[in-house]
Amino acid sequence: MASKEHKGEKIHPSKLPEEIRKVSLLSGFRADGKLRSGSYFQLDRSVIFEQVRKRFRGKIEVMSTREALEKYDWVKEYLWRAIPRDLDEYTKEVEKSWDNGYFLRVLPGQRIEFPIQACMFISREGITQNVHNLVVVEEGGELQILTGCATTILRALHVGVSEFYVKRGGKLTFTMIHNWAPKIDVRPRDVAILEEGASFTSNYVSLHPVGTLQLSATVICEGEGSSASLNSLILGREDAKIDIDESVILRGKGSRGEVRLRVVGKDRSEIYTRGREVGEGDGARGHVDCRGLMASSSSRIYSIPRLDGLNRSCELTHEAAVGKIRDRELWYLMSRGLTEEEATSLIIRGYLDPRVLGLPKLIERYVESIVRMIGGAP
């Protein structure tokens, strides 16, 4: 369903059309805001809702990046610091035509038990949505973010630039759920910078059909003892062209990093997974784990792990595997009364089990429910 362009008027998510509410729910956004500390909803190019729940006021901030830039002089020191404006044609486009994006901040020492939820929704046919997101975890703060991207239309381009800054001793868990359509083109560009003792976990889930997806995500472990974990669950469907490029740069002394990618290729999908660890700091340790399951003879999976050892004391390892569904697994399930299609779906759901990501329990249960609903769909 296509909607008219909104001119910045505020709308409570519960008042949105039913189809938009249903699709955004599959991306993790609850209109009632239960079990969430704050909410942000952007429809096409307009911010229609932003809220901090009463009990979390004075602990977190939720607003658009444009609003944050007007409110705080220091915000301009963060925008485009981690990601160069001229990184590629897509960052240049965001710089040129900027359609809002969220600003999320947890104040020093605040540990927030419920996630902030955010949704980037496209409802207008053929538009380009260019967003610039900024997340700041102040010293000793702890935050979970559950953000989703979704659509109810056929063709569009979404470009998302996201910068994350996790200060000393801070902790951030960021979970992104994509709920696109077979002819949507998606270009996320993410960079996180971690200070001493900070940790960052990124979980990327894409199970719906998509036209083309090119994800570039990098974490720079600047501080001593900082750590990063990048995890992806990807289901390639129909004619999707997917390229996932995730890197951890281990610059701080004793920093640690892990890149884990689990992908399934169905139909005629083509998937590239690129995981990289760069060991620069003394005693840095990193691991890349790329695994692919080919569920169709017409699908293609290319797994490309990379290790860059730049310090003789670093320890970097990798493992990669691509294989097919085993006949004996299918036969066993079919002997229990399942059709071949049902057995294949069950195997795929098991392969995309979100428990391997080590998510917070609240988010893990939600991602698990989405995998059950759509992860093994034929």
HUWO-V505794 format. One record per residue. N is the residue number from 1. SS is DSSP state (a for helix, b for strand, c for the rest). Layout:
<<N/SS> <N/SS>>
This chain:
<<1/c> <2/c> <3/c> <4/c> <5/c> <6/c> <7/c> <8/c> <9/c> <10/c> <11/c> <12/c> <13/a> <14/a> <15/a> <16/c> <17/c> <18/a> <19/a> <20/a> <21/a> <22/a> <23/a> <24/a> <25/a> <26/c> <27/c> <28/c> <29/c> <30/c> <31/c> <32/c> <33/c> <34/c> <35/c> <36/b> <37/b> <38/b> <39/b> <40/b> <41/b> <42/b> <43/b> <44/c> <45/c> <46/b> <47/b> <48/b> <49/b> <50/b> <51/b> <52/b> <53/c> <54/a> <55/a> <56/a> <57/b> <58/c> <59/c> <60/b> <61/b> <62/b> <63/b> <64/b> <65/a> <66/a> <67/a> <68/a> <69/a> <70/a> <71/a> <72/c> <73/a> <74/a> <75/a> <76/a> <77/a> <78/c> <79/c> <80/c> <81/c> <82/c> <83/c> <84/c> <85/c> <86/c> <87/c> <88/c> <89/a> <90/a> <91/a> <92/a> <93/a> <94/a> <95/a> <96/a> <97/c> <98/c> <99/c> <100/c> <101/c> <102/b> <103/b> <104/b> <105/b> <106/b> <107/c> <108/c> <109/c> <110/c> <111/b> <112/c> <113/c> <114/c> <115/b> <116/b> <117/b> <118/b> <119/b> <120/b> <121/b> <122/b> <123/c> <124/c> <125/c> <126/c> <127/c> <128/b> <129/b> <130/b> <131/b> <132/b> <133/b> <134/b> <135/b> <136/b> <137/b> <138/c> <139/c> <140/c> <141/c> <142/b> <143/b> <144/b> <145/b> <146/b> <147/b> <148/b> <149/b> <150/b> <151/b> <152/c> <153/c> <154/c> <155/b> <156/b> <157/b> <158/b> <159/b> <160/b> <161/b> <162/b> <163/b> <164/b> <165/b> <166/b> <167/c> <168/c> <169/c> <170/c> <171/b> <172/b> <173/b> <174/b> <175/b> <176/b> <177/b> <178/b> <179/b> <180/c> <181/c> <182/c> <183/b> <184/b> <185/b> <186/b> <187/b> <188/b> <189/b> <190/b> <191/b> <192/b> <193/b> <194/b> <195/c> <196/c> <197/c> <198/c> <199/b> <200/b> <201/b> <202/b> <203/b> <204/b> <205/b> <206/b> <207/c> <208/c> <209/c> <210/c> <211/c> <212/b> <213/b> <214/b> <215/b> <216/b> <217/b> <218/b> <219/b> <220/b> <221/b> <222/c> <223/c> <224/c> <225/c> <226/c> <227/b> <228/b> <229/b> <230/b> <231/b> <232/b> <233/b> <234/b> <235/b> <236/b> <237/c> <238/c> <239/c> <240/c> <241/b> <242/b> <243/b> <244/b> <245/b> <246/b> <247/b> <248/b> <249/b> <250/b> <251/c> <252/c> <253/c> <254/c> <255/c> <256/b> <257/b> <258/b> <259/b> <260/b> <261/b> <262/b> <263/b> <264/b> <265/b> <266/c> <267/c> <268/c> <269/c> <270/b> <271/b> <272/b> <273/b> <274/b> <275/b> <276/b> <277/b> <278/b> <279/b> <280/c> <281/c> <282/c> <283/c> <284/c> <285/b> <286/b> <287/b> <288/b> <289/b> <290/b> <291/b> <292/b> <293/b> <294/b> <295/c> <296/c> <297/c> <298/c> <299/c> <300/b> <301/b> <302/b> <303/b> <304/b> <305/b> <306/b> <307/b> <308/b> <309/b> <310/c> <311/c> <312/c> <313/c> <314/c> <315/b> <316/b> <317/b> <318/b> <319/b> <320/b> <321/b> <322/b> <323/b> <324/b> <325/c> <326/c> <327/a> <328/a> <329/a> <330/a> <331/a> <332/a> <333/a> <334/a> <335/a> <336/c> <337/c> <338/c> <339/c> <340/a> <341/a> <342/a> <343/a> <344/a> <345/a> <346/a> <347/a> <348/a> <349/a> <350/a> <351/a> <352/c> <353/c> <354/a> <355/a> <356/a> <357/a> <358/c> <359/c> <360/c> <361/a> <362/a> <363/a> <364/a> <365/a> <366/a> <367/a> <368/a> <369/a> <370/a> <371/a> <372/a> <373/a> <374/a> <375/a> <376/c> <377/c> <378/c>>
